[in-house]
């Protein structure tokens, strides 16, 4: 038996927007988005020579804080 996904599920996966209507899928999309945003934040701080002396643990902690802030701002904007 072939399991088919709905157009909404496909769009949520492809656009990386956690709005598929399936809780576990939305959670996976959100975690992937969080990781992607944290990686971009780490690239930004790593490219800034003023922060090269920070321990790597602090850089990754900061990157995930930035990712969480971006996700929260997006959710807040979507609710307005």
N, C-alpha and C positions, 0 to 999 in steps of 0.2 A: 504494500500500500504506500502510495506517495503522499506525504503531508505537504499541503500547499499553504503558502502564506497569503494573507490578504494584502491588498494594495496599501492599506494603512501601515501594516507591519513592515512591508518592504520599504516604504517611504521613511519610517522611523529609523530603520537600520541604515539605509543609504544616506540619509541626511544627518544621522547621528543626533536625533532629537528624541528624547525619552517620552514619546507620546503614542505608543503602539496600542495601549489598552491592555497589555499583558504585563503584570507586575514584574515577573522575573526577567523579561526581555528589557523592560524599561530600566531596571536596575543594572543590567549588563551594559546597556547603552550609556547610562550615566557614569558608571565606573570607567568605561573606556574614554568618555569625554573628559573626566577628571584627570585621568592619566595623561591624555593628550595636552590638556591645558597646563598641567604641572611640568611636563617636558618642555613646553614652550617657555614657561617662566624660568626654568633652569637654564635654558639656552640664553635667555636675556641676561640673567645675572652672571652667567659664566663669561659672556662677551664683555661685561663691564669690568674693566681692569681694577676698579676701586674695591671690588669685592673678592679678589683672588685669594685673600688670606683667610676667608671663612672656612670652617670645617665642613666637609661634604655633608655631614648629617644636618647641619644647620641650613645648608643650601636646599636640600631636599625637603626639610620641614617647612621652610619659607615658601618653596615652590607649591607645595600642596595647600598651604594657607592661601596663597594667591589664587589657585585653582578653585578652592572652595568659595572664596570671595566672588570670583567671576560667575560661578554657578548661582550663588545666592542673588547677585545683582540681576542676572538674567531672569530668574524666577520672579523676583520682585517686579521687574519691568513687564513680565508677561501677565501679572495679576492686575496691573494698573489699567 
